[in-house]
Amino acid sequence: MSFGAVPVGLPITETYNALAIGVVDAMDLTKSAYAGFRLNEVVPDVIETGHIWASGAILFAKPFWNGLTAQEQDVFRDAAVEGARHFNALIVADEVALVGTAKAAAARIHAAEDPEEWVAGERRVWSAYADKVGGMEAIEAVRVMG
């Protein structure tokens, strides 16, 4: 609603058909999901807004973590950081490859005409969740990392 749209909950497996038959007019997805689901077959135009960032995270159950020594926690923490960085690189490479495939099949990727309008819409959403994620300063710090 912050972007002037009416959101509709939809299982990801129904995305292709919903777009093909007009149940929905647009989708908010990552480029890799767009390409992976071959949505270019039914929606050839994509507007890059840059508002979705995917990243790798490794989580440990509290009982497991608390059962480790400080030295073991350091080993797991270092391995998790290295693994997450590797995962993030794989995500970027996968997106590039998938988008290349979609473009070869006639997908057209467009930059958002007015990126600041998208950011204004995002800020309305961010403000609703700021207190839960460390405040607007934290959100803005992530945003500028791009």
Contacts in CASP RR format, 6 or more apart in sequence:
PFRMAT RR
TARGET T0000
AUTHOR 0000-0000-0000
METHOD contacts of the structure
MODEL  1
MSFGAVPVGLPITETYNALAIGVVDAMDLTKSAYAGFRLNEVVPDVIETG
HIWASGAILFAKPFWNGLTAQEQDVFRDAAVEGARHFNALIVADEVALVG
TAKAAAARIHAAEDPEEWVAGERRVWSAYADKVGGMEAIEAVRVMG
1 7 0 8 1.000
2 121 0 8 1.000
2 122 0 8 1.000
2 124 0 8 1.000
2 125 0 8 1.000
3 118 0 8 1.000
3 121 0 8 1.000
5 26 0 8 1.000
8 23 0 8 1.000
8 24 0 8 1.000
10 18 0 8 1.000
10 23 0 8 1.000
10 24 0 8 1.000
12 33 0 8 1.000
12 37 0 8 1.000
14 23 0 8 1.000
15 27 0 8 1.000
15 29 0 8 1.000
15 37 0 8 1.000
15 39 0 8 1.000
16 37 0 8 1.000
16 38 0 8 1.000
16 39 0 8 1.000
16 41 0 8 1.000
16 42 0 8 1.000
17 23 0 8 1.000
18 24 0 8 1.000
18 27 0 8 1.000
19 27 0 8 1.000
19 39 0 8 1.000
19 42 0 8 1.000
19 43 0 8 1.000
20 42 0 8 1.000
26 43 0 8 1.000
27 34 0 8 1.000
27 39 0 8 1.000
27 43 0 8 1.000
28 52 0 8 1.000
29 37 0 8 1.000
29 39 0 8 1.000
29 52 0 8 1.000
30 52 0 8 1.000
30 54 0 8 1.000
30 95 0 8 1.000
31 46 0 8 1.000
31 48 0 8 1.000
31 95 0 8 1.000
31 98 0 8 1.000
31 99 0 8 1.000
31 109 0 8 1.000
32 54 0 8 1.000
32 91 0 8 1.000
32 94 0 8 1.000
32 95 0 8 1.000
32 98 0 8 1.000
32 99 0 8 1.000
33 39 0 8 1.000
34 40 0 8 1.000
34 43 0 8 1.000
34 46 0 8 1.000
34 99 0 8 1.000
34 102 0 8 1.000
34 107 0 8 1.000
35 95 0 8 1.000
35 98 0 8 1.000
35 99 0 8 1.000
35 100 0 8 1.000
35 101 0 8 1.000
35 102 0 8 1.000
35 107 0 8 1.000
36 98 0 8 1.000
36 102 0 8 1.000
38 102 0 8 1.000
38 105 0 8 1.000
40 46 0 8 1.000
40 102 0 8 1.000
40 105 0 8 1.000
40 106 0 8 1.000
40 107 0 8 1.000
41 105 0 8 1.000
44 106 0 8 1.000
44 107 0 8 1.000
44 108 0 8 1.000
45 107 0 8 1.000
45 108 0 8 1.000
45 110 0 8 1.000
46 107 0 8 1.000
46 108 0 8 1.000
46 109 0 8 1.000
46 110 0 8 1.000
47 110 0 8 1.000
47 111 0 8 1.000
47 112 0 8 1.000
48 109 0 8 1.000
48 110 0 8 1.000
48 111 0 8 1.000
48 112 0 8 1.000
49 112 0 8 1.000
49 115 0 8 1.000
49 118 0 8 1.000
50 112 0 8 1.000
50 118 0 8 1.000
50 146 0 8 1.000
51 118 0 8 1.000
51 122 0 8 1.000
53 142 0 8 1.000
53 146 0 8 1.000
54 91 0 8 1.000
55 84 0 8 1.000
55 88 0 8 1.000
55 91 0 8 1.000
56 84 0 8 1.000
56 87 0 8 1.000
56 88 0 8 1.000
56 91 0 8 1.000
57 84 0 8 1.000
58 80 0 8 1.000
58 83 0 8 1.000
58 84 0 8 1.000
60 76 0 8 1.000
60 80 0 8 1.000
65 73 0 8 1.000
65 76 0 8 1.000
68 76 0 8 1.000
99 107 0 8 1.000
99 109 0 8 1.000
103 109 0 8 1.000
112 118 0 8 1.000
119 143 0 8 1.000
126 136 0 8 1.000
126 139 0 8 1.000
127 136 0 8 1.000
130 136 0 8 1.000
130 138 0 8 1.000
130 139 0 8 1.000
133 139 0 8 1.000
END
